[in-house]
């Protein structure tokens, strides 16, 4: 049995978030068993808060530093990382997640 793909999509801005969302949908459509996580920071956080996406919001993790800078709370089902996005991106890559900048 093969190990499922683990895809880490980094969205640093609004356009990147849009690409990450489409990539996530396409990846799950092409391989329903793959794990996909979108990590949004900087301008992508405001875009995620302002434009819900029913198929990818549950896969999206927000940088707490970006949220604090925006002075806005997260909304469900978006999730908040435990620490800075840069550390989450690095840790997940060491755990075998394939990094893709959207």
Chimera marker file (.cmm) of the C-alpha trace (Angstrom):
<marker_set name="trace">
<marker id="1" x="0.000" y="0.000" z="0.000" r="1" g="1" b="0" radius="0.5"/>
<marker id="2" x="1.379" y="3.416" z="-0.949" r="1" g="1" b="0" radius="0.5"/>
<marker id="3" x="1.559" y="6.362" z="1.400" r="1" g="1" b="0" radius="0.5"/>
<marker id="4" x="-1.018" y="9.033" z="0.527" r="1" g="1" b="0" radius="0.5"/>
<marker id="5" x="0.319" y="12.272" z="-0.912" r="1" g="1" b="0" radius="0.5"/>
<marker id="6" x="0.616" y="15.160" z="1.530" r="1" g="1" b="0" radius="0.5"/>
<marker id="7" x="0.382" y="18.480" z="-0.303" r="1" g="1" b="0" radius="0.5"/>
<marker id="8" x="1.206" y="21.738" z="1.468" r="1" g="1" b="0" radius="0.5"/>
<marker id="9" x="-0.039" y="24.793" z="-0.440" r="1" g="1" b="0" radius="0.5"/>
<marker id="10" x="1.415" y="28.117" z="0.724" r="1" g="1" b="0" radius="0.5"/>
<marker id="11" x="-0.757" y="31.152" z="-0.029" r="1" g="1" b="0" radius="0.5"/>
<marker id="12" x="1.051" y="34.435" z="0.758" r="1" g="1" b="0" radius="0.5"/>
<marker id="13" x="-1.400" y="36.763" z="-1.002" r="1" g="1" b="0" radius="0.5"/>
<marker id="14" x="-4.963" y="36.917" z="-2.340" r="1" g="1" b="0" radius="0.5"/>
<marker id="15" x="-4.027" y="35.630" z="-5.786" r="1" g="1" b="0" radius="0.5"/>
<marker id="16" x="-2.035" y="32.812" z="-4.232" r="1" g="1" b="0" radius="0.5"/>
<marker id="17" x="-5.024" y="31.869" z="-2.081" r="1" g="1" b="0" radius="0.5"/>
<marker id="18" x="-7.216" y="31.647" z="-5.174" r="1" g="1" b="0" radius="0.5"/>
<marker id="19" x="-4.650" y="29.388" z="-6.873" r="1" g="1" b="0" radius="0.5"/>
<marker id="20" x="-4.216" y="27.284" z="-3.728" r="1" g="1" b="0" radius="0.5"/>
<marker id="21" x="-7.965" y="26.755" z="-3.474" r="1" g="1" b="0" radius="0.5"/>
<marker id="22" x="-8.214" y="25.594" z="-7.084" r="1" g="1" b="0" radius="0.5"/>
<marker id="23" x="-5.148" y="23.375" z="-6.683" r="1" g="1" b="0" radius="0.5"/>
<marker id="24" x="-6.656" y="21.820" z="-3.555" r="1" g="1" b="0" radius="0.5"/>
<marker id="25" x="-9.950" y="21.093" z="-5.313" r="1" g="1" b="0" radius="0.5"/>
<marker id="26" x="-8.145" y="19.611" z="-8.325" r="1" g="1" b="0" radius="0.5"/>
<marker id="27" x="-5.827" y="17.506" z="-6.154" r="1" g="1" b="0" radius="0.5"/>
<marker id="28" x="-8.703" y="16.057" z="-4.125" r="1" g="1" b="0" radius="0.5"/>
<marker id="29" x="-10.663" y="15.402" z="-7.307" r="1" g="1" b="0" radius="0.5"/>
<marker id="30" x="-7.682" y="13.632" z="-8.891" r="1" g="1" b="0" radius="0.5"/>
<marker id="31" x="-6.753" y="11.700" z="-5.730" r="1" g="1" b="0" radius="0.5"/>
<marker id="32" x="-9.461" y="11.617" z="-3.043" r="1" g="1" b="0" radius="0.5"/>
<marker id="33" x="-7.002" y="10.024" z="-0.602" r="1" g="1" b="0" radius="0.5"/>
<marker id="34" x="-4.404" y="12.795" z="-0.722" r="1" g="1" b="0" radius="0.5"/>
<marker id="35" x="-4.020" y="15.115" z="2.247" r="1" g="1" b="0" radius="0.5"/>
<marker id="36" x="-4.093" y="18.802" z="1.382" r="1" g="1" b="0" radius="0.5"/>
<marker id="37" x="-3.391" y="21.729" z="3.649" r="1" g="1" b="0" radius="0.5"/>
<marker id="38" x="-3.450" y="25.400" z="2.688" r="1" g="1" b="0" radius="0.5"/>
<marker id="39" x="-1.391" y="27.709" z="4.868" r="1" g="1" b="0" radius="0.5"/>
<marker id="40" x="-2.309" y="31.357" z="4.432" r="1" g="1" b="0" radius="0.5"/>
<marker id="41" x="-0.285" y="34.270" z="5.718" r="1" g="1" b="0" radius="0.5"/>
<marker id="42" x="0.108" y="37.968" z="4.993" r="1" g="1" b="0" radius="0.5"/>
<marker id="43" x="-2.534" y="39.302" z="2.553" r="1" g="1" b="0" radius="0.5"/>
<marker id="44" x="-3.998" y="35.832" z="1.984" r="1" g="1" b="0" radius="0.5"/>
<marker id="45" x="-5.426" y="35.848" z="5.510" r="1" g="1" b="0" radius="0.5"/>
<marker id="46" x="-7.715" y="38.819" z="4.828" r="1" g="1" b="0" radius="0.5"/>
<marker id="47" x="-8.746" y="37.232" z="1.533" r="1" g="1" b="0" radius="0.5"/>
<marker id="48" x="-9.603" y="33.962" z="3.288" r="1" g="1" b="0" radius="0.5"/>
<marker id="49" x="-11.689" y="35.795" z="5.882" r="1" g="1" b="0" radius="0.5"/>
<marker id="50" x="-13.496" y="37.893" z="3.272" r="1" g="1" b="0" radius="0.5"/>
<marker id="51" x="-14.230" y="35.220" z="0.666" r="1" g="1" b="0" radius="0.5"/>
<marker id="52" x="-15.514" y="31.888" z="1.995" r="1" g="1" b="0" radius="0.5"/>
<marker id="53" x="-14.883" y="28.776" z="-0.094" r="1" g="1" b="0" radius="0.5"/>
<marker id="54" x="-17.044" y="25.804" z="0.837" r="1" g="1" b="0" radius="0.5"/>
<marker id="55" x="-14.662" y="23.159" z="-0.504" r="1" g="1" b="0" radius="0.5"/>
<marker id="56" x="-11.387" y="24.435" z="0.945" r="1" g="1" b="0" radius="0.5"/>
<marker id="57" x="-12.031" y="26.484" z="4.087" r="1" g="1" b="0" radius="0.5"/>
<marker id="58" x="-11.753" y="23.373" z="6.284" r="1" g="1" b="0" radius="0.5"/>
<marker id="59" x="-8.327" y="22.713" z="4.711" r="1" g="1" b="0" radius="0.5"/>
<marker id="60" x="-7.094" y="26.262" z="5.362" r="1" g="1" b="0" radius="0.5"/>
<marker id="61" x="-4.874" y="27.292" z="8.267" r="1" g="1" b="0" radius="0.5"/>
<marker id="62" x="-4.259" y="30.963" z="9.052" r="1" g="1" b="0" radius="0.5"/>
<marker id="63" x="-1.133" y="32.565" z="10.458" r="1" g="1" b="0" radius="0.5"/>
<marker id="64" x="-1.880" y="33.981" z="13.929" r="1" g="1" b="0" radius="0.5"/>
<marker id="65" x="0.586" y="36.830" z="13.372" r="1" g="1" b="0" radius="0.5"/>
<marker id="66" x="-1.290" y="37.934" z="10.255" r="1" g="1" b="0" radius="0.5"/>
<marker id="67" x="-4.605" y="37.708" z="12.123" r="1" g="1" b="0" radius="0.5"/>
<marker id="68" x="-3.202" y="39.841" z="14.948" r="1" g="1" b="0" radius="0.5"/>
<marker id="69" x="-1.891" y="42.413" z="12.495" r="1" g="1" b="0" radius="0.5"/>
<marker id="70" x="-5.334" y="42.580" z="10.883" r="1" g="1" b="0" radius="0.5"/>
<marker id="71" x="-6.985" y="42.693" z="14.326" r="1" g="1" b="0" radius="0.5"/>
<marker id="72" x="-9.573" y="40.188" z="13.131" r="1" g="1" b="0" radius="0.5"/>
<marker id="73" x="-10.741" y="36.845" z="14.475" r="1" g="1" b="0" radius="0.5"/>
<marker id="74" x="-10.824" y="33.669" z="12.419" r="1" g="1" b="0" radius="0.5"/>
<marker id="75" x="-14.169" y="32.291" z="11.312" r="1" g="1" b="0" radius="0.5"/>
<marker id="76" x="-15.171" y="28.648" z="11.180" r="1" g="1" b="0" radius="0.5"/>
<marker id="77" x="-14.219" y="26.361" z="9.565" r="1" g="1" b="0" radius="0.5"/>
<marker id="78" x="-10.895" y="28.183" z="9.003" r="1" g="1" b="0" radius="0.5"/>
<marker id="79" x="-8.260" y="27.067" z="11.494" r="1" g="1" b="0" radius="0.5"/>
<marker id="80" x="-5.487" y="29.028" z="13.195" r="1" g="1" b="0" radius="0.5"/>
<marker id="81" x="-1.912" y="27.763" z="13.378" r="1" g="1" b="0" radius="0.5"/>
<marker id="82" x="-0.284" y="27.367" z="16.801" r="1" g="1" b="0" radius="0.5"/>
<marker id="83" x="2.565" y="29.663" z="15.791" r="1" g="1" b="0" radius="0.5"/>
<marker id="84" x="3.987" y="31.638" z="12.873" r="1" g="1" b="0" radius="0.5"/>
<marker id="85" x="3.254" y="30.309" z="9.394" r="1" g="1" b="0" radius="0.5"/>
<marker id="86" x="6.967" y="30.140" z="8.572" r="1" g="1" b="0" radius="0.5"/>
<marker id="87" x="7.534" y="27.592" z="11.342" r="1" g="1" b="0" radius="0.5"/>
<marker id="88" x="4.518" y="25.503" z="10.314" r="1" g="1" b="0" radius="0.5"/>
<marker id="89" x="5.715" y="25.478" z="6.707" r="1" g="1" b="0" radius="0.5"/>
<marker id="90" x="9.174" y="24.308" z="7.752" r="1" g="1" b="0" radius="0.5"/>
<marker id="91" x="7.899" y="21.675" z="10.206" r="1" g="1" b="0" radius="0.5"/>
<marker id="92" x="5.425" y="20.151" z="7.792" r="1" g="1" b="0" radius="0.5"/>
<marker id="93" x="8.125" y="19.833" z="5.146" r="1" g="1" b="0" radius="0.5"/>
<marker id="94" x="10.327" y="17.936" z="7.603" r="1" g="1" b="0" radius="0.5"/>
<marker id="95" x="7.341" y="15.625" z="8.176" r="1" g="1" b="0" radius="0.5"/>
<marker id="96" x="7.175" y="14.774" z="4.475" r="1" g="1" b="0" radius="0.5"/>
<marker id="97" x="4.633" y="17.270" z="3.164" r="1" g="1" b="0" radius="0.5"/>
<marker id="98" x="5.340" y="18.454" z="-0.406" r="1" g="1" b="0" radius="0.5"/>
<marker id="99" x="5.600" y="22.270" z="-0.417" r="1" g="1" b="0" radius="0.5"/>
<marker id="100" x="4.027" y="24.202" z="-3.278" r="1" g="1" b="0" radius="0.5"/>
<marker id="101" x="3.895" y="27.995" z="-3.312" r="1" g="1" b="0" radius="0.5"/>
<marker id="102" x="0.597" y="28.974" z="-4.853" r="1" g="1" b="0" radius="0.5"/>
<link id1="1" id2="2" r="1" g="1" b="0" radius="0.2"/>
<link id1="2" id2="3" r="1" g="1" b="0" radius="0.2"/>
<link id1="3" id2="4" r="1" g="1" b="0" radius="0.2"/>
<link id1="4" id2="5" r="1" g="1" b="0" radius="0.2"/>
<link id1="5" id2="6" r="1" g="1" b="0" radius="0.2"/>
<link id1="6" id2="7" r="1" g="1" b="0" radius="0.2"/>
<link id1="7" id2="8" r="1" g="1" b="0" radius="0.2"/>
<link id1="8" id2="9" r="1" g="1" b="0" radius="0.2"/>
<link id1="9" id2="10" r="1" g="1" b="0" radius="0.2"/>
<link id1="10" id2="11" r="1" g="1" b="0" radius="0.2"/>
<link id1="11" id2="12" r="1" g="1" b="0" radius="0.2"/>
<link id1="12" id2="13" r="1" g="1" b="0" radius="0.2"/>
<link id1="13" id2="14" r="1" g="1" b="0" radius="0.2"/>
<link id1="14" id2="15" r="1" g="1" b="0" radius="0.2"/>
<link id1="15" id2="16" r="1" g="1" b="0" radius="0.2"/>
<link id1="16" id2="17" r="1" g="1" b="0" radius="0.2"/>
<link id1="17" id2="18" r="1" g="1" b="0" radius="0.2"/>
<link id1="18" id2="19" r="1" g="1" b="0" radius="0.2"/>
<link id1="19" id2="20" r="1" g="1" b="0" radius="0.2"/>
<link id1="20" id2="21" r="1" g="1" b="0" radius="0.2"/>
<link id1="21" id2="22" r="1" g="1" b="0" radius="0.2"/>
<link id1="22" id2="23" r="1" g="1" b="0" radius="0.2"/>
<link id1="23" id2="24" r="1" g="1" b="0" radius="0.2"/>
<link id1="24" id2="25" r="1" g="1" b="0" radius="0.2"/>
<link id1="25" id2="26" r="1" g="1" b="0" radius="0.2"/>
<link id1="26" id2="27" r="1" g="1" b="0" radius="0.2"/>
<link id1="27" id2="28" r="1" g="1" b="0" radius="0.2"/>
<link id1="28" id2="29" r="1" g="1" b="0" radius="0.2"/>
<link id1="29" id2="30" r="1" g="1" b="0" radius="0.2"/>
<link id1="30" id2="31" r="1" g="1" b="0" radius="0.2"/>
<link id1="31" id2="32" r="1" g="1" b="0" radius="0.2"/>
<link id1="32" id2="33" r="1" g="1" b="0" radius="0.2"/>
<link id1="33" id2="34" r="1" g="1" b="0" radius="0.2"/>
<link id1="34" id2="35" r="1" g="1" b="0" radius="0.2"/>
<link id1="35" id2="36" r="1" g="1" b="0" radius="0.2"/>
<link id1="36" id2="37" r="1" g="1" b="0" radius="0.2"/>
<link id1="37" id2="38" r="1" g="1" b="0" radius="0.2"/>
<link id1="38" id2="39" r="1" g="1" b="0" radius="0.2"/>
<link id1="39" id2="40" r="1" g="1" b="0" radius="0.2"/>
<link id1="40" id2="41" r="1" g="1" b="0" radius="0.2"/>
<link id1="41" id2="42" r="1" g="1" b="0" radius="0.2"/>
<link id1="42" id2="43" r="1" g="1" b="0" radius="0.2"/>
<link id1="43" id2="44" r="1" g="1" b="0" radius="0.2"/>
<link id1="44" id2="45" r="1" g="1" b="0" radius="0.2"/>
<link id1="45" id2="46" r="1" g="1" b="0" radius="0.2"/>
<link id1="46" id2="47" r="1" g="1" b="0" radius="0.2"/>
<link id1="47" id2="48" r="1" g="1" b="0" radius="0.2"/>
<link id1="48" id2="49" r="1" g="1" b="0" radius="0.2"/>
<link id1="49" id2="50" r="1" g="1" b="0" radius="0.2"/>
<link id1="50" id2="51" r="1" g="1" b="0" radius="0.2"/>
<link id1="51" id2="52" r="1" g="1" b="0" radius="0.2"/>
<link id1="52" id2="53" r="1" g="1" b="0" radius="0.2"/>
<link id1="53" id2="54" r="1" g="1" b="0" radius="0.2"/>
<link id1="54" id2="55" r="1" g="1" b="0" radius="0.2"/>
<link id1="55" id2="56" r="1" g="1" b="0" radius="0.2"/>
<link id1="56" id2="57" r="1" g="1" b="0" radius="0.2"/>
<link id1="57" id2="58" r="1" g="1" b="0" radius="0.2"/>
<link id1="58" id2="59" r="1" g="1" b="0" radius="0.2"/>
<link id1="59" id2="60" r="1" g="1" b="0" radius="0.2"/>
<link id1="60" id2="61" r="1" g="1" b="0" radius="0.2"/>
<link id1="61" id2="62" r="1" g="1" b="0" radius="0.2"/>
<link id1="62" id2="63" r="1" g="1" b="0" radius="0.2"/>
<link id1="63" id2="64" r="1" g="1" b="0" radius="0.2"/>
<link id1="64" id2="65" r="1" g="1" b="0" radius="0.2"/>
<link id1="65" id2="66" r="1" g="1" b="0" radius="0.2"/>
<link id1="66" id2="67" r="1" g="1" b="0" radius="0.2"/>
<link id1="67" id2="68" r="1" g="1" b="0" radius="0.2"/>
<link id1="68" id2="69" r="1" g="1" b="0" radius="0.2"/>
<link id1="69" id2="70" r="1" g="1" b="0" radius="0.2"/>
<link id1="70" id2="71" r="1" g="1" b="0" radius="0.2"/>
<link id1="71" id2="72" r="1" g="1" b="0" radius="0.2"/>
<link id1="72" id2="73" r="1" g="1" b="0" radius="0.2"/>
<link id1="73" id2="74" r="1" g="1" b="0" radius="0.2"/>
<link id1="74" id2="75" r="1" g="1" b="0" radius="0.2"/>
<link id1="75" id2="76" r="1" g="1" b="0" radius="0.2"/>
<link id1="76" id2="77" r="1" g="1" b="0" radius="0.2"/>
<link id1="77" id2="78" r="1" g="1" b="0" radius="0.2"/>
<link id1="78" id2="79" r="1" g="1" b="0" radius="0.2"/>
<link id1="79" id2="80" r="1" g="1" b="0" radius="0.2"/>
<link id1="80" id2="81" r="1" g="1" b="0" radius="0.2"/>
<link id1="81" id2="82" r="1" g="1" b="0" radius="0.2"/>
<link id1="82" id2="83" r="1" g="1" b="0" radius="0.2"/>
<link id1="83" id2="84" r="1" g="1" b="0" radius="0.2"/>
<link id1="84" id2="85" r="1" g="1" b="0" radius="0.2"/>
<link id1="85" id2="86" r="1" g="1" b="0" radius="0.2"/>
<link id1="86" id2="87" r="1" g="1" b="0" radius="0.2"/>
<link id1="87" id2="88" r="1" g="1" b="0" radius="0.2"/>
<link id1="88" id2="89" r="1" g="1" b="0" radius="0.2"/>
<link id1="89" id2="90" r="1" g="1" b="0" radius="0.2"/>
<link id1="90" id2="91" r="1" g="1" b="0" radius="0.2"/>
<link id1="91" id2="92" r="1" g="1" b="0" radius="0.2"/>
<link id1="92" id2="93" r="1" g="1" b="0" radius="0.2"/>
<link id1="93" id2="94" r="1" g="1" b="0" radius="0.2"/>
<link id1="94" id2="95" r="1" g="1" b="0" radius="0.2"/>
<link id1="95" id2="96" r="1" g="1" b="0" radius="0.2"/>
<link id1="96" id2="97" r="1" g="1" b="0" radius="0.2"/>
<link id1="97" id2="98" r="1" g="1" b="0" radius="0.2"/>
<link id1="98" id2="99" r="1" g="1" b="0" radius="0.2"/>
<link id1="99" id2="100" r="1" g="1" b="0" radius="0.2"/>
<link id1="100" id2="101" r="1" g="1" b="0" radius="0.2"/>
<link id1="101" id2="102" r="1" g="1" b="0" radius="0.2"/>
</marker_set>
